[in-house]
């Protein structure tokens, strides 16, 4: 992939290549956000890439991973439940929403884990506060400002090995909030420092050479307003090109891609089906391209959302803010299958929220420990056990 191709795509995707103001502290004059160094123990290894997919707004886990064998599910959702003959059965009790059919090859090959009952104990119904809890990787009664990935990057301090970060589809720092660039090299994945002013490149003003490296000099360019908002497919493509554009893969990388629109208080069936179709298409694209480039075994894709939805539908054919939900983990090293227990509708609380069975931070501990080899306990400030999702 040539620089000209990459910048052409970036100009088309609008806000895809953007980072929030929280990332712009202590940056060099090259106008490229640098990246911190990584621990030397990873020197010479292929890059381990984390791709977080944020399902913004609170994804309805019950209509994503469907407990189709439980009559209580249909009693609570008479108008919005997924019909048994449409659901894609994974076993005798659990199925996928029909819009997720493109995930079936990953399921059948044992590279898709479905983790049920994930959430934060004593979750907050506020979008803002709940997302803050997930982004900081903390308990509901702990208030932090630094993201869990920012703390992970802080462990990478030794030269020779690099780490890189990028976000697409959102200008919020999220899990990268507070990321320090005190130990930085010139290469970077994030190219626009101030998306509040503008969000895309004017490629006509770029002086390029024909090599594949992305360096600070390549992005000392003029900025113009985006011609259109970036779509989720745009962001997926931008994330792929960003991950693959360097001829010297970073030892560690983290990319967050946001798919917005999951706050489905009304007319949920149509809206949710369209969103899940985009999610499945995006994951299938990531899998196909990363596998083709030989990077799939070094990649972990994890979905997350600030909360699930209420088990009981509302009068507007939608759902309210809820509790636990299912999430997906996929990759070449993933030990596929169903994890956790199916929803227990006999344990709903007064607001029809499902109880949390798996602390959401166990997903993070799995990334930090088994996948990246970092000190998960030190980063999460708690003794959180990883899930047995990865093959050795």
Short mmCIF file of the C-alpha atoms (twelve columns), coordinates in Angstrom:
data_MODEL
# 
_entry.id   MODEL 
# 
loop_
_atom_site.group_PDB 
_atom_site.id 
_atom_site.type_symbol 
_atom_site.label_atom_id 
_atom_site.label_alt_id 
_atom_site.label_comp_id 
_atom_site.label_asym_id 
_atom_site.label_seq_id 
_atom_site.Cartn_x 
_atom_site.Cartn_y 
_atom_site.Cartn_z 
_atom_site.pdbx_PDB_model_num 
ATOM 1   C CA . UNK A 1   0.000   0.000   0.000  1 
ATOM 2   C CA . UNK A 2   1.448   3.387   -1.034 1 
ATOM 3   C CA . UNK A 3   1.173   6.607   0.908  1 
ATOM 4   C CA . UNK A 4   -0.818  8.176   -1.892 1 
ATOM 5   C CA . UNK A 5   -3.443  5.427   -1.651 1 
ATOM 6   C CA . UNK A 6   -3.634  5.819   2.103  1 
ATOM 7   C CA . UNK A 7   -4.076  9.585   2.001  1 
ATOM 8   C CA . UNK A 8   -6.628  9.318   -0.779 1 
ATOM 9   C CA . UNK A 9   -8.696  7.037   1.429  1 
ATOM 10  C CA . UNK A 10  -8.191  9.325   4.419  1 
ATOM 11  C CA . UNK A 11  -9.489  12.328  2.513  1 
ATOM 12  C CA . UNK A 12  -12.578 10.376  1.539  1 
ATOM 13  C CA . UNK A 13  -13.368 9.112   5.017  1 
ATOM 14  C CA . UNK A 14  -13.658 12.529  6.598  1 
ATOM 15  C CA . UNK A 15  -13.405 12.248  10.354 1 
ATOM 16  C CA . UNK A 16  -11.991 8.711   10.361 1 
ATOM 17  C CA . UNK A 17  -8.368  9.762   10.850 1 
ATOM 18  C CA . UNK A 18  -8.859  11.852  13.954 1 
ATOM 19  C CA . UNK A 19  -7.842  12.029  17.568 1 
ATOM 20  C CA . UNK A 20  -9.342  14.163  20.358 1 
ATOM 21  C CA . UNK A 21  -7.685  17.063  22.147 1 
ATOM 22  C CA . UNK A 22  -6.748  14.803  25.038 1 
ATOM 23  C CA . UNK A 23  -4.088  13.278  22.787 1 
ATOM 24  C CA . UNK A 24  -2.448  16.543  21.792 1 
ATOM 25  C CA . UNK A 25  -0.358  17.241  24.891 1 
ATOM 26  C CA . UNK A 26  3.428   17.198  24.583 1 
ATOM 27  C CA . UNK A 27  3.503   16.666  20.834 1 
ATOM 28  C CA . UNK A 28  6.466   17.526  18.554 1 
ATOM 29  C CA . UNK A 29  6.354   20.179  15.889 1 
ATOM 30  C CA . UNK A 30  5.887   17.576  13.142 1 
ATOM 31  C CA . UNK A 31  2.108   17.734  13.800 1 
ATOM 32  C CA . UNK A 32  1.967   13.953  14.150 1 
ATOM 33  C CA . UNK A 33  0.927   12.386  17.433 1 
ATOM 34  C CA . UNK A 34  3.796   10.139  18.554 1 
ATOM 35  C CA . UNK A 35  3.554   6.800   20.293 1 
ATOM 36  C CA . UNK A 36  5.142   5.528   23.493 1 
ATOM 37  C CA . UNK A 37  7.809   2.840   23.488 1 
ATOM 38  C CA . UNK A 38  6.972   -0.738  24.419 1 
ATOM 39  C CA . UNK A 39  8.663   -3.244  26.674 1 
ATOM 40  C CA . UNK A 40  11.826  -4.817  25.308 1 
ATOM 41  C CA . UNK A 41  10.584  -8.352  25.924 1 
ATOM 42  C CA . UNK A 42  8.438   -8.006  22.810 1 
ATOM 43  C CA . UNK A 43  11.346  -6.904  20.578 1 
ATOM 44  C CA . UNK A 44  11.469  -8.751  17.297 1 
ATOM 45  C CA . UNK A 45  7.986   -10.237 17.648 1 
ATOM 46  C CA . UNK A 46  5.124   -9.627  15.280 1 
ATOM 47  C CA . UNK A 47  2.751   -6.907  16.383 1 
ATOM 48  C CA . UNK A 48  -0.100  -7.856  18.689 1 
ATOM 49  C CA . UNK A 49  -3.072  -5.798  17.565 1 
ATOM 50  C CA . UNK A 50  -6.191  -5.080  19.631 1 
ATOM 51  C CA . UNK A 51  -9.244  -3.768  17.790 1 
ATOM 52  C CA . UNK A 52  -11.985 -2.516  20.107 1 
ATOM 53  C CA . UNK A 53  -15.402 -2.057  18.533 1 
ATOM 54  C CA . UNK A 54  -17.537 0.300   20.613 1 
ATOM 55  C CA . UNK A 55  -21.275 -0.277  20.247 1 
ATOM 56  C CA . UNK A 56  -22.223 3.184   21.377 1 
ATOM 57  C CA . UNK A 57  -25.551 3.839   23.042 1 
ATOM 58  C CA . UNK A 58  -26.033 0.558   24.886 1 
ATOM 59  C CA . UNK A 59  -26.395 -2.548  22.736 1 
ATOM 60  C CA . UNK A 60  -29.340 -4.870  23.312 1 
ATOM 61  C CA . UNK A 61  -27.547 -8.092  24.170 1 
ATOM 62  C CA . UNK A 62  -30.754 -10.138 24.310 1 
ATOM 63  C CA . UNK A 63  -31.584 -9.516  20.647 1 
ATOM 64  C CA . UNK A 64  -27.924 -9.885  19.668 1 
ATOM 65  C CA . UNK A 65  -27.307 -13.235 21.368 1 
ATOM 66  C CA . UNK A 66  -30.809 -14.646 21.591 1 
ATOM 67  C CA . UNK A 67  -32.026 -17.072 24.312 1 
ATOM 68  C CA . UNK A 68  -34.561 -18.506 21.850 1 
ATOM 69  C CA . UNK A 69  -35.363 -21.604 23.919 1 
ATOM 70  C CA . UNK A 70  -36.592 -19.613 26.934 1 
ATOM 71  C CA . UNK A 71  -40.324 -18.760 26.815 1 
ATOM 72  C CA . UNK A 72  -39.733 -15.905 29.278 1 
ATOM 73  C CA . UNK A 73  -37.776 -14.077 26.556 1 
ATOM 74  C CA . UNK A 74  -40.819 -14.072 24.276 1 
ATOM 75  C CA . UNK A 75  -43.183 -13.173 27.112 1 
ATOM 76  C CA . UNK A 76  -41.130 -10.065 27.918 1 
ATOM 77  C CA . UNK A 77  -40.682 -9.068  24.270 1 
ATOM 78  C CA . UNK A 78  -43.883 -9.830  22.434 1 
ATOM 79  C CA . UNK A 79  -43.248 -7.285  19.663 1 
ATOM 80  C CA . UNK A 80  -39.466 -7.080  19.374 1 
ATOM 81  C CA . UNK A 81  -38.221 -10.621 20.090 1 
ATOM 82  C CA . UNK A 82  -36.293 -12.431 17.352 1 
ATOM 83  C CA . UNK A 83  -38.472 -15.204 15.932 1 
ATOM 84  C CA . UNK A 84  -37.208 -18.720 16.537 1 
ATOM 85  C CA . UNK A 85  -37.268 -19.580 12.845 1 
ATOM 86  C CA . UNK A 86  -35.126 -16.520 12.039 1 
ATOM 87  C CA . UNK A 87  -32.517 -16.826 14.774 1 
ATOM 88  C CA . UNK A 88  -29.197 -18.505 13.908 1 
ATOM 89  C CA . UNK A 89  -28.840 -21.289 16.457 1 
ATOM 90  C CA . UNK A 90  -25.427 -21.783 18.076 1 
ATOM 91  C CA . UNK A 91  -26.658 -24.585 20.329 1 
ATOM 92  C CA . UNK A 92  -29.984 -25.832 21.661 1 
ATOM 93  C CA . UNK A 93  -30.611 -22.650 23.690 1 
ATOM 94  C CA . UNK A 94  -28.643 -19.726 22.247 1 
ATOM 95  C CA . UNK A 95  -28.712 -18.107 18.802 1 
ATOM 96  C CA . UNK A 96  -27.425 -15.078 16.937 1 
ATOM 97  C CA . UNK A 97  -29.537 -12.304 15.458 1 
ATOM 98  C CA . UNK A 98  -30.100 -13.066 11.740 1 
ATOM 99  C CA . UNK A 99  -28.165 -9.919  10.772 1 
ATOM 100 C CA . UNK A 100 -25.016 -11.506 12.237 1 
ATOM 101 C CA . UNK A 101 -24.887 -14.333 9.698  1 
ATOM 102 C CA . UNK A 102 -21.486 -13.177 8.419  1 
ATOM 103 C CA . UNK A 103 -20.004 -14.146 11.792 1 
ATOM 104 C CA . UNK A 104 -20.885 -17.811 11.265 1 
ATOM 105 C CA . UNK A 105 -17.598 -18.750 9.508  1 
ATOM 106 C CA . UNK A 106 -15.685 -17.481 12.541 1 
ATOM 107 C CA . UNK A 107 -17.988 -19.408 14.873 1 
ATOM 108 C CA . UNK A 108 -17.660 -22.616 12.893 1 
ATOM 109 C CA . UNK A 109 -13.866 -22.330 12.761 1 
ATOM 110 C CA . UNK A 110 -13.683 -21.848 16.535 1 
ATOM 111 C CA . UNK A 111 -12.409 -18.269 16.334 1 
ATOM 112 C CA . UNK A 112 -15.425 -16.487 17.830 1 
ATOM 113 C CA . UNK A 113 -16.132 -16.421 21.554 1 
ATOM 114 C CA . UNK A 114 -19.554 -15.277 22.760 1 
ATOM 115 C CA . UNK A 115 -19.245 -14.025 26.345 1 
ATOM 116 C CA . UNK A 116 -22.636 -13.808 28.049 1 
ATOM 117 C CA . UNK A 117 -23.704 -11.768 31.060 1 
ATOM 118 C CA . UNK A 118 -20.947 -9.130  30.810 1 
ATOM 119 C CA . UNK A 119 -21.343 -5.866  32.666 1 
ATOM 120 C CA . UNK A 120 -20.465 -3.696  35.609 1 
ATOM 121 C CA . UNK A 121 -21.863 -4.555  39.023 1 
ATOM 122 C CA . UNK A 122 -24.001 -1.654  40.275 1 
ATOM 123 C CA . UNK A 123 -24.036 -0.178  36.790 1 
ATOM 124 C CA . UNK A 124 -25.062 3.431   36.282 1 
ATOM 125 C CA . UNK A 125 -27.997 4.179   33.910 1 
ATOM 126 C CA . UNK A 126 -26.284 7.334   32.614 1 
ATOM 127 C CA . UNK A 127 -24.588 6.925   29.233 1 
ATOM 128 C CA . UNK A 128 -21.821 9.303   30.269 1 
ATOM 129 C CA . UNK A 129 -21.029 7.767   33.643 1 
ATOM 130 C CA . UNK A 130 -21.356 4.179   32.485 1 
ATOM 131 C CA . UNK A 131 -19.054 4.780   29.518 1 
ATOM 132 C CA . UNK A 132 -16.603 6.461   31.874 1 
ATOM 133 C CA . UNK A 133 -16.583 3.304   34.006 1 
ATOM 134 C CA . UNK A 134 -15.923 1.083   30.991 1 
ATOM 135 C CA . UNK A 135 -13.281 3.409   29.534 1 
ATOM 136 C CA . UNK A 136 -11.340 3.692   32.775 1 
ATOM 137 C CA . UNK A 137 -11.722 0.017   33.653 1 
ATOM 138 C CA . UNK A 138 -12.833 0.811   37.190 1 
ATOM 139 C CA . UNK A 139 -15.566 -0.140  39.652 1 
ATOM 140 C CA . UNK A 140 -18.818 1.811   39.767 1 
ATOM 141 C CA . UNK A 141 -17.789 3.645   42.950 1 
ATOM 142 C CA . UNK A 142 -14.315 4.608   41.675 1 
ATOM 143 C CA . UNK A 143 -13.787 7.802   39.680 1 
ATOM 144 C CA . UNK A 144 -10.758 7.937   37.380 1 
ATOM 145 C CA . UNK A 145 -9.748  10.164  34.496 1 
ATOM 146 C CA . UNK A 146 -7.161  7.936   32.804 1 
ATOM 147 C CA . UNK A 147 -8.280  5.242   30.377 1 
ATOM 148 C CA . UNK A 148 -7.326  1.616   30.900 1 
ATOM 149 C CA . UNK A 149 -5.394  1.550   27.630 1 
ATOM 150 C CA . UNK A 150 -3.521  4.705   28.620 1 
ATOM 151 C CA . UNK A 151 -2.347  2.866   31.746 1 
ATOM 152 C CA . UNK A 152 -1.411  -0.142  29.612 1 
ATOM 153 C CA . UNK A 153 0.687   2.034   27.329 1 
ATOM 154 C CA . UNK A 154 2.425   3.476   30.376 1 
ATOM 155 C CA . UNK A 155 3.958   0.036   30.985 1 
ATOM 156 C CA . UNK A 156 5.716   0.193   27.611 1 
ATOM 157 C CA . UNK A 157 8.745   2.294   28.445 1 
ATOM 158 C CA . UNK A 158 11.753  0.460   27.036 1 
ATOM 159 C CA . UNK A 159 13.206  1.386   23.610 1 
ATOM 160 C CA . UNK A 160 13.515  -1.032  20.683 1 
ATOM 161 C CA . UNK A 161 9.799   -1.891  20.769 1 
ATOM 162 C CA . UNK A 162 6.971   0.453   19.860 1 
ATOM 163 C CA . UNK A 163 3.272   0.725   20.621 1 
ATOM 164 C CA . UNK A 164 0.702   2.686   18.654 1 
ATOM 165 C CA . UNK A 165 -2.857  3.891   19.099 1 
ATOM 166 C CA . UNK A 166 -5.621  5.144   16.822 1 
ATOM 167 C CA . UNK A 167 -9.348  5.877   16.992 1 
ATOM 168 C CA . UNK A 168 -11.938 6.010   14.207 1 
ATOM 169 C CA . UNK A 169 -15.584 7.025   14.142 1 
ATOM 170 C CA . UNK A 170 -15.437 9.174   17.292 1 
ATOM 171 C CA . UNK A 171 -13.520 12.150  18.648 1 
ATOM 172 C CA . UNK A 172 -13.708 10.910  22.229 1 
ATOM 173 C CA . UNK A 173 -10.504 9.567   23.768 1 
ATOM 174 C CA . UNK A 174 -12.324 6.842   25.689 1 
ATOM 175 C CA . UNK A 175 -9.913  4.138   26.923 1 
ATOM 176 C CA . UNK A 176 -6.955  6.198   25.645 1 
ATOM 177 C CA . UNK A 177 -7.773  9.244   27.807 1 
ATOM 178 C CA . UNK A 178 -4.672  10.633  29.482 1 
ATOM 179 C CA . UNK A 179 -2.236  8.817   27.202 1 
ATOM 180 C CA . UNK A 180 1.254   10.195  27.802 1 
ATOM 181 C CA . UNK A 181 3.792   10.692  25.027 1 
ATOM 182 C CA . UNK A 182 6.783   11.269  27.281 1 
ATOM 183 C CA . UNK A 183 8.595   8.342   25.672 1 
ATOM 184 C CA . UNK A 184 7.920   8.716   21.986 1 
ATOM 185 C CA . UNK A 185 9.275   7.876   18.568 1 
ATOM 186 C CA . UNK A 186 8.533   9.626   15.293 1 
ATOM 187 C CA . UNK A 187 6.191   7.065   13.776 1 
ATOM 188 C CA . UNK A 188 2.497   7.341   14.587 1 
ATOM 189 C CA . UNK A 189 -0.934  6.068   13.723 1 
ATOM 190 C CA . UNK A 190 -2.905  9.181   14.645 1 
ATOM 191 C CA . UNK A 191 -2.539  11.985  12.165 1 
ATOM 192 C CA . UNK A 192 -4.907  14.835  13.017 1 
ATOM 193 C CA . UNK A 193 -4.327  16.660  16.275 1 
ATOM 194 C CA . UNK A 194 -7.371  18.903  16.381 1 
ATOM 195 C CA . UNK A 195 -10.526 17.313  14.960 1 
ATOM 196 C CA . UNK A 196 -12.599 20.129  16.457 1 
ATOM 197 C CA . UNK A 197 -11.158 22.401  13.779 1 
ATOM 198 C CA . UNK A 198 -11.011 19.937  10.896 1 
ATOM 199 C CA . UNK A 199 -10.954 16.241  10.281 1 
ATOM 200 C CA . UNK A 200 -9.435  15.285  6.958  1 
ATOM 201 C CA . UNK A 201 -6.387  15.765  4.793  1 
ATOM 202 C CA . UNK A 202 -6.090  17.922  1.709  1 
ATOM 203 C CA . UNK A 203 -4.085  15.390  -0.281 1 
ATOM 204 C CA . UNK A 204 -3.417  17.880  -3.068 1 
ATOM 205 C CA . UNK A 205 -0.986  19.691  -0.746 1 
ATOM 206 C CA . UNK A 206 0.941   16.580  0.308  1 
ATOM 207 C CA . UNK A 207 4.497   16.081  -0.939 1 
ATOM 208 C CA . UNK A 208 4.819   12.277  -1.087 1 
ATOM 209 C CA . UNK A 209 7.433   9.725   -1.985 1 
ATOM 210 C CA . UNK A 210 6.577   6.247   -3.132 1 
ATOM 211 C CA . UNK A 211 7.571   4.318   -0.037 1 
ATOM 212 C CA . UNK A 212 5.184   2.739   2.418  1 
ATOM 213 C CA . UNK A 213 6.424   4.162   5.720  1 
ATOM 214 C CA . UNK A 214 4.149   6.558   7.555  1 
ATOM 215 C CA . UNK A 215 6.341   9.125   9.313  1 
ATOM 216 C CA . UNK A 216 6.012   12.560  10.777 1 
ATOM 217 C CA . UNK A 217 7.285   14.223  7.611  1 
ATOM 218 C CA . UNK A 218 4.549   12.593  5.531  1 
ATOM 219 C CA . UNK A 219 1.775   14.350  7.402  1 
ATOM 220 C CA . UNK A 220 2.947   17.949  7.622  1 
ATOM 221 C CA . UNK A 221 -0.041  18.890  5.486  1 
ATOM 222 C CA . UNK A 222 -2.891  21.323  5.150  1 
ATOM 223 C CA . UNK A 223 -6.208  20.409  6.750  1 
ATOM 224 C CA . UNK A 224 -9.642  20.905  5.220  1 
ATOM 225 C CA . UNK A 225 -13.137 20.242  6.578  1 
ATOM 226 C CA . UNK A 226 -14.556 16.788  5.855  1 
ATOM 227 C CA . UNK A 227 -16.783 16.493  2.811  1 
ATOM 228 C CA . UNK A 228 -19.102 14.024  4.584  1 
ATOM 229 C CA . UNK A 229 -19.328 12.164  7.897  1 
ATOM 230 C CA . UNK A 230 -17.342 8.962   8.126  1 
ATOM 231 C CA . UNK A 231 -19.488 5.825   7.998  1 
ATOM 232 C CA . UNK A 232 -18.731 2.636   9.900  1 
ATOM 233 C CA . UNK A 233 -17.408 0.908   6.737  1 
ATOM 234 C CA . UNK A 234 -15.189 3.972   6.190  1 
ATOM 235 C CA . UNK A 235 -13.825 3.602   9.704  1 
ATOM 236 C CA . UNK A 236 -13.226 -0.125  9.302  1 
ATOM 237 C CA . UNK A 237 -11.303 0.466   6.088  1 
ATOM 238 C CA . UNK A 238 -9.319  3.289   7.661  1 
ATOM 239 C CA . UNK A 239 -8.486  1.114   10.663 1 
ATOM 240 C CA . UNK A 240 -7.299  -1.682  8.386  1 
ATOM 241 C CA . UNK A 241 -5.113  0.569   6.302  1 
ATOM 242 C CA . UNK A 242 -3.702  2.177   9.408  1 
ATOM 243 C CA . UNK A 243 -2.823  -1.183  10.933 1 
ATOM 244 C CA . UNK A 244 -1.204  -2.479  7.749  1 
ATOM 245 C CA . UNK A 245 0.392   0.621   6.235  1 
ATOM 246 C CA . UNK A 246 3.773   0.452   7.989  1 
ATOM 247 C CA . UNK A 247 6.533   -1.778  6.607  1 
ATOM 248 C CA . UNK A 248 7.774   -2.212  10.190 1 
ATOM 249 C CA . UNK A 249 4.800   -3.472  12.225 1 
ATOM 250 C CA . UNK A 250 4.601   -2.110  15.743 1 
ATOM 251 C CA . UNK A 251 5.044   -4.608  18.521 1 
ATOM 252 C CA . UNK A 252 1.737   -3.612  20.048 1 
ATOM 253 C CA . UNK A 253 -1.199  -1.676  18.690 1 
ATOM 254 C CA . UNK A 254 -4.675  -0.672  19.831 1 
ATOM 255 C CA . UNK A 255 -7.378  0.694   17.543 1 
ATOM 256 C CA . UNK A 256 -10.868 1.672   18.626 1 
ATOM 257 C CA . UNK A 257 -13.669 1.868   16.078 1 
ATOM 258 C CA . UNK A 258 -17.085 3.251   17.064 1 
ATOM 259 C CA . UNK A 259 -20.461 2.185   15.697 1 
ATOM 260 C CA . UNK A 260 -23.068 4.601   17.051 1 
ATOM 261 C CA . UNK A 261 -26.857 4.343   17.299 1 
ATOM 262 C CA . UNK A 262 -27.580 1.566   19.826 1 
ATOM 263 C CA . UNK A 263 -29.731 3.692   22.162 1 
ATOM 264 C CA . UNK A 264 -32.862 2.039   20.799 1 
ATOM 265 C CA . UNK A 265 -35.719 3.436   22.890 1 
ATOM 266 C CA . UNK A 266 -38.134 3.207   19.949 1 
ATOM 267 C CA . UNK A 267 -38.584 1.170   16.760 1 
ATOM 268 C CA . UNK A 268 -35.747 -1.086  17.763 1 
ATOM 269 C CA . UNK A 269 -36.201 -4.087  15.434 1 
ATOM 270 C CA . UNK A 270 -35.402 -2.237  12.208 1 
ATOM 271 C CA . UNK A 271 -32.689 -0.019  13.668 1 
ATOM 272 C CA . UNK A 272 -30.973 -2.797  15.564 1 
ATOM 273 C CA . UNK A 273 -30.982 -5.152  12.584 1 
ATOM 274 C CA . UNK A 274 -29.269 -2.536  10.418 1 
ATOM 275 C CA . UNK A 275 -26.627 -1.827  13.067 1 
ATOM 276 C CA . UNK A 276 -25.850 -5.498  13.638 1 
ATOM 277 C CA . UNK A 277 -25.534 -6.035  9.894  1 
ATOM 278 C CA . UNK A 278 -22.905 -3.275  9.786  1 
ATOM 279 C CA . UNK A 279 -21.116 -4.853  12.735 1 
ATOM 280 C CA . UNK A 280 -21.022 -8.275  11.091 1 
ATOM 281 C CA . UNK A 281 -19.864 -6.853  7.765  1 
ATOM 282 C CA . UNK A 282 -17.139 -4.867  9.501  1 
ATOM 283 C CA . UNK A 283 -15.868 -7.885  11.438 1 
ATOM 284 C CA . UNK A 284 -15.937 -10.046 8.305  1 
ATOM 285 C CA . UNK A 285 -13.913 -7.408  6.441  1 
ATOM 286 C CA . UNK A 286 -11.359 -7.206  9.240  1 
ATOM 287 C CA . UNK A 287 -11.026 -10.984 9.320  1 
ATOM 288 C CA . UNK A 288 -10.666 -11.369 5.548  1 
ATOM 289 C CA . UNK A 289 -8.047  -8.656  5.118  1 
ATOM 290 C CA . UNK A 290 -6.010  -9.412  8.240  1 
ATOM 291 C CA . UNK A 291 -5.983  -13.119 7.366  1 
ATOM 292 C CA . UNK A 292 -4.893  -12.314 3.819  1 
ATOM 293 C CA . UNK A 293 -2.020  -10.221 5.161  1 
ATOM 294 C CA . UNK A 294 -0.981  -12.864 7.688  1 
ATOM 295 C CA . UNK A 295 -1.972  -10.760 10.702 1 
ATOM 296 C CA . UNK A 296 -5.109  -12.539 11.912 1 
ATOM 297 C CA . UNK A 297 -3.332  -14.747 14.456 1 
ATOM 298 C CA . UNK A 298 -1.840  -11.605 16.025 1 
ATOM 299 C CA . UNK A 299 -5.173  -9.747  16.248 1 
ATOM 300 C CA . UNK A 300 -7.861  -9.700  18.915 1 
ATOM 301 C CA . UNK A 301 -11.224 -8.032  18.224 1 
ATOM 302 C CA . UNK A 302 -13.396 -7.208  21.238 1 
ATOM 303 C CA . UNK A 303 -16.812 -5.542  21.307 1 
ATOM 304 C CA . UNK A 304 -17.982 -3.399  24.206 1 
ATOM 305 C CA . UNK A 305 -20.872 -1.089  25.118 1 
ATOM 306 C CA . UNK A 306 -21.768 1.011   28.145 1 
ATOM 307 C CA . UNK A 307 -24.630 -1.287  29.162 1 
ATOM 308 C CA . UNK A 308 -27.216 -3.686  27.784 1 
ATOM 309 C CA . UNK A 309 -30.944 -3.006  27.470 1 
ATOM 310 C CA . UNK A 310 -33.926 -3.806  29.646 1 
ATOM 311 C CA . UNK A 311 -35.230 -7.343  29.361 1 
ATOM 312 C CA . UNK A 312 -38.792 -6.033  28.994 1 
ATOM 313 C CA . UNK A 313 -39.743 -4.101  25.869 1 
ATOM 314 C CA . UNK A 314 -41.379 -0.677  26.166 1 
ATOM 315 C CA . UNK A 315 -44.539 0.669   24.513 1 
ATOM 316 C CA . UNK A 316 -42.550 2.216   21.650 1 
ATOM 317 C CA . UNK A 317 -41.192 -1.123  20.380 1 
ATOM 318 C CA . UNK A 318 -37.894 -0.385  22.029 1 
ATOM 319 C CA . UNK A 319 -35.967 -0.990  25.229 1 
ATOM 320 C CA . UNK A 320 -34.643 1.086   28.117 1 
ATOM 321 C CA . UNK A 321 -31.162 1.217   29.606 1 
ATOM 322 C CA . UNK A 322 -30.341 -2.146  31.109 1 
ATOM 323 C CA . UNK A 323 -27.693 -4.298  32.737 1 
ATOM 324 C CA . UNK A 324 -25.601 -7.224  31.548 1 
ATOM 325 C CA . UNK A 325 -25.221 -8.140  27.871 1 
ATOM 326 C CA . UNK A 326 -23.285 -10.516 25.640 1 
ATOM 327 C CA . UNK A 327 -20.095 -9.454  23.859 1 
ATOM 328 C CA . UNK A 328 -17.891 -10.911 21.154 1 
ATOM 329 C CA . UNK A 329 -14.185 -11.747 21.147 1 
ATOM 330 C CA . UNK A 330 -12.648 -12.978 17.912 1 
ATOM 331 C CA . UNK A 331 -9.220  -13.654 16.484 1 
ATOM 332 C CA . UNK A 332 -6.841  -16.339 15.294 1 
ATOM 333 C CA . UNK A 333 -5.848  -17.247 18.854 1 
ATOM 334 C CA . UNK A 334 -9.372  -17.218 20.258 1 
ATOM 335 C CA . UNK A 335 -10.785 -20.387 21.782 1 
ATOM 336 C CA . UNK A 336 -14.259 -20.108 20.337 1 
ATOM 337 C CA . UNK A 337 -17.515 -21.053 22.013 1 
ATOM 338 C CA . UNK A 338 -20.086 -19.841 24.510 1 
ATOM 339 C CA . UNK A 339 -18.845 -18.449 27.823 1 
ATOM 340 C CA . UNK A 340 -20.896 -17.559 30.865 1 
ATOM 341 C CA . UNK A 341 -24.485 -18.557 31.601 1 
ATOM 342 C CA . UNK A 342 -27.583 -17.870 29.495 1 
ATOM 343 C CA . UNK A 343 -29.801 -15.026 30.759 1 
ATOM 344 C CA . UNK A 344 -31.740 -15.896 33.903 1 
ATOM 345 C CA . UNK A 345 -35.040 -14.001 33.676 1 
ATOM 346 C CA . UNK A 346 -36.059 -15.161 37.144 1 
ATOM 347 C CA . UNK A 347 -33.336 -12.866 38.545 1 
ATOM 348 C CA . UNK A 348 -34.419 -9.576  36.961 1 
ATOM 349 C CA . UNK A 349 -34.303 -6.568  39.241 1 
ATOM 350 C CA . UNK A 350 -37.090 -3.994  39.683 1 
ATOM 351 C CA . UNK A 351 -36.087 -2.178  36.486 1 
ATOM 352 C CA . UNK A 352 -35.982 -5.404  34.413 1 
ATOM 353 C CA . UNK A 353 -32.203 -5.473  34.255 1 
ATOM 354 C CA . UNK A 354 -30.323 -8.728  33.898 1 
ATOM 355 C CA . UNK A 355 -27.742 -9.427  36.605 1 
ATOM 356 C CA . UNK A 356 -24.050 -9.252  35.793 1 
ATOM 357 C CA . UNK A 357 -22.378 -12.662 35.682 1 
ATOM 358 C CA . UNK A 358 -18.974 -11.618 34.293 1 
ATOM 359 C CA . UNK A 359 -17.147 -8.443  35.317 1 
ATOM 360 C CA . UNK A 360 -16.416 -6.487  32.128 1 
ATOM 361 C CA . UNK A 361 -12.850 -5.951  33.324 1 
ATOM 362 C CA . UNK A 362 -12.180 -9.648  32.801 1 
ATOM 363 C CA . UNK A 363 -12.267 -8.919  29.061 1 
ATOM 364 C CA . UNK A 364 -9.604  -6.265  29.620 1 
ATOM 365 C CA . UNK A 365 -7.534  -8.597  31.819 1 
ATOM 366 C CA . UNK A 366 -7.591  -11.138 28.979 1 
ATOM 367 C CA . UNK A 367 -6.177  -8.551  26.594 1 
ATOM 368 C CA . UNK A 368 -3.604  -7.229  29.034 1 
ATOM 369 C CA . UNK A 369 -2.312  -10.510 30.429 1 
ATOM 370 C CA . UNK A 370 -2.601  -13.520 28.084 1 
ATOM 371 C CA . UNK A 371 -2.595  -11.454 24.863 1 
ATOM 372 C CA . UNK A 372 -0.118  -8.641  25.570 1 
ATOM 373 C CA . UNK A 373 1.817   -10.109 28.503 1 
ATOM 374 C CA . UNK A 374 1.383   -7.036  30.698 1 
ATOM 375 C CA . UNK A 375 0.643   -6.723  34.406 1 
ATOM 376 C CA . UNK A 376 -3.162  -6.687  34.311 1 
ATOM 377 C CA . UNK A 377 -3.467  -6.317  38.074 1 
ATOM 378 C CA . UNK A 378 -1.277  -3.217  38.098 1 
ATOM 379 C CA . UNK A 379 -3.167  -1.628  35.215 1 
ATOM 380 C CA . UNK A 380 -6.681  -2.392  36.455 1 
ATOM 381 C CA . UNK A 381 -5.750  -1.651  40.084 1 
ATOM 382 C CA . UNK A 382 -7.556  -4.816  41.136 1 
ATOM 383 C CA . UNK A 383 -7.131  -8.574  41.102 1 
ATOM 384 C CA . UNK A 384 -9.245  -9.239  38.013 1 
ATOM 385 C CA . UNK A 385 -8.857  -12.680 36.483 1 
ATOM 386 C CA . UNK A 386 -8.634  -13.136 32.698 1 
ATOM 387 C CA . UNK A 387 -11.108 -15.321 30.876 1 
ATOM 388 C CA . UNK A 388 -9.880  -18.591 29.293 1 
ATOM 389 C CA . UNK A 389 -10.541 -17.280 25.804 1 
ATOM 390 C CA . UNK A 390 -7.127  -17.637 24.175 1 
ATOM 391 C CA . UNK A 391 -5.099  -20.566 22.921 1 
ATOM 392 C CA . UNK A 392 -1.498  -20.731 24.099 1 
# 
